[in-house]
Structures are given as structure tokens and as C-alpha cells.
Amino acid sequence: MELKKGLVFALVSGEYSDFGITGLFRVLESFDLQAERELVVRSGSKPDFLGCAVIRHLLLQGKIEELPPVEIHIDDIESGDLDGTEDWIMEELEATRDIERWAS
């Protein structure tokens, strides 16, 4: 699977009630995800943590960057109840901007 420069993708896990978005990333340099995965497998990464190891590898290689997430609930937009949303969003950005969780 080739991921092209400029693509934004969500890293997701789980199904149904366990579904979650782990992070948002932008591709900085086009690459073949399968080929990058094979490089990580050959380096000896354990299968239990292979997904995280591949993301870490791509971050360290400068092929992707993590985007700071911003969550805005559709109901708040519809109701117009947006007072204080900007402060909350900035707190969320600061709390989730830690790329080192992938690179350590």
C-alpha cells in the first residue's frame, strides 16, 4: 500500500464499542507501507508491538508527522454552545502533542 506525500491518515484500532482513533498523521515523503513494515520486521520487532514499531520507525525516518488533534462536538456547533471551546481546544493540543510517546 503506497502512501503519498500530503496524505492525512488516522491510525485506528478496535471495532464497534472498542473503536478508537490513536492519532492523526501526515505523510511527508511517499512510501510503501508494506516495505516499511518488512524493514521493521527484519529489525527484530516483536509482533505484539509491530504496529507501534512501524509508526515509530516512520516518525524517526521523517516520513510522517503527528498532527495535533482537535475535537469539536457536532452538537456544540449545532447548539451554538461554543463559549470556552477555544481554551479547551488549546489545552487538548498541549496535552496530546507529545510525539515522544511514539519515539521512545
C-alpha positions in Angstrom: 0.0 0.0 0.0 1.6 3.2 -1.1 1.0 6.3 1.0 1.6 9.5 -1.0 3.1 12.8 0.3 0.5 15.1 1.8 -2.0 12.3 2.7 -3.5 12.7 6.2 -4.5 9.4 7.8 -6.0 8.3 11.1 -4.4 5.5 13.0 -7.3 3.5 14.4 -7.8 0.3 16.4 -10.6 -1.8 17.8 -14.1 -2.4 16.5 -17.6 -1.3 17.5 -17.6 -0.1 21.1 -13.8 -0.6 21.3 -13.1 1.5 18.2 -10.7 4.4 18.7 -8.5 6.9 16.9 -5.0 6.7 18.2 -3.5 9.6 16.2 -3.6 11.7 13.1 -0.6 11.7 10.8 0.5 13.5 7.6 2.8 11.7 5.1 5.9 13.9 4.5 7.5 11.6 2.0 5.8 8.9 -0.1 6.5 5.4 0.9 5.2 1.8 0.6 3.7 0.8 3.9 4.3 -2.9 3.3 8.0 -2.4 2.5 8.5 -0.2 5.6 6.7 -2.9 7.7 9.1 -5.5 6.4 12.1 -3.4 7.3 10.8 -3.2 10.9 10.1 -7.0 11.0 13.7 -7.7 9.8 15.0 -5.4 12.6 13.5 -7.8 15.2 10.4 -6.0 16.4 8.1 -8.2 18.4 4.7 -9.0 16.7 2.7 -7.7 19.7 4.1 -4.2 19.2 4.7 -4.2 15.5 2.1 -1.6 14.7 3.6 0.9 17.1 7.1 0.0 16.0 6.2 0.8 12.3 4.8 4.2 13.3 7.8 4.9 15.4 10.1 3.9 12.5 8.2 6.2 10.1 8.4 9.1 12.6 12.1 8.7 13.2 12.7 8.4 9.4 10.8 11.7 8.9 8.3 10.0 6.6 5.3 11.0 8.7 4.5 13.6 11.3 1.9 13.5 14.0 -0.8 16.2 13.8 -2.2 17.7 16.9 -5.8 16.6 17.3 -8.7 19.0 17.8 -12.1 17.6 18.8 -15.2 19.7 18.3 -18.5 18.0 19.0 -21.2 18.5 16.3 -23.8 19.1 18.9 -21.9 22.2 20.2 -21.8 23.6 16.7 -25.5 23.0 16.2 -26.5 24.5 19.6 -24.0 27.4 19.4 -22.6 26.5 22.8 -19.0 27.2 21.8 -18.1 29.5 24.8 -14.8 28.4 26.2 -14.2 25.9 23.4 -11.0 27.7 22.2 -9.4 27.4 25.7 -10.4 23.7 25.9 -9.0 23.0 22.4 -5.7 24.6 23.3 -5.5 22.5 26.5 -6.1 19.4 24.5 -3.5 20.3 21.9 -0.8 20.8 24.6 -1.8 17.6 26.3 -1.7 15.4 23.2 1.2 17.0 21.3 3.8 14.6 22.7 5.4 12.7 19.8 7.9 11.2 22.2 5.3 8.6 23.2 5.9 7.1 19.8 9.6 7.7 19.5 10.7 6.4 22.9 
